[in-house]
Amino acid sequence: MTKGTEMDIYGLIGQRIQEQRKKAGLTVEELAEMASISPSFLAYLEHGKKKASVLTIKKLAEGLSIPAGRLLDEVRPRRPH
């Protein structure tokens, strides 16, 4: 996996976290508190700037009341045509 591909994957996971958070009607602060992480770390995750551990993803999913797999399912970077 190349560095660019790795960053694409974390960006996709971050987008899913943000989408699900907004769908749940939660603020960054509220979800961060539920997951026992700082709001700034959550913001970095949502923008693909930091990597989440499996435990953090599990806690975020619990806060969002969704299966953790929904944040990870079919995370494949797009390939150039």
N, C-alpha and C positions, 0 to 999 in steps of 0.2 A: 504494500500500500504506500503510495507516495504521500508526501506531506500535504500537498494540495487536496488529495482525496480525503485524507484524514480530517482536514479542516472543514471540507464540505459536509462530512458526516456529522461533526459536532455542530455545524451550523444548522443542519436539518433537525437534529435533536432539539436544539435551542428554539427553533421556530415552532416545533410541536409543543414544547413546554409553554411558550408564550401564547400560542393559539388556545391551548386547553385552559390556561389560566384565565384568559379573557372570557372564554366561553363559560367558565365557572363563576365569572363575576368577581374575581379576586384581584387585589392589588399585589404588586411585587412584595410589599411589606408583609401582607397577610400570608401569602404562600411561603415566603421565606421563613416566617415564624413557625408555620406548620412543619416545615422540613428541617428546622433547627440549623438554618444557614443564614448568612447575612443577606440583606436585600441587595447589596452591591454584588455579591457573588452570584446571586440569582440573575441579576441584570447581565452580568458577564456571560453566564450560561446561555441565556436567551439570545444573545448576540454571537454565540459561537466563539467567544474569546477565552473561555475556560472549559476544562473537561470535568464532567461529573463522574463521581464514583458510582458503582452499582448501587451502593447503599443510599446515596443521595437521590438517584433516580427513583429508587423504591419509595423513599420518603416523599418526594415530589408527587409521585403517582398517588400515594395514599392521600395527600392533601388535596389532590384534584379529584379524588374518588373514581379513579380509572385504573385499569391494569397497567403495570409498568410496561408491558409489551406494546401498548398503544404509543408510547413515546419512542420505541425502538423499532417497531414492526416495519419491515421493508425499507429500512434506511439504506438506500443505495444512492451514491452520487450519480448525477447525470453524466453520461458519456458524450463526448462531442460526436457529432454526426459526420 
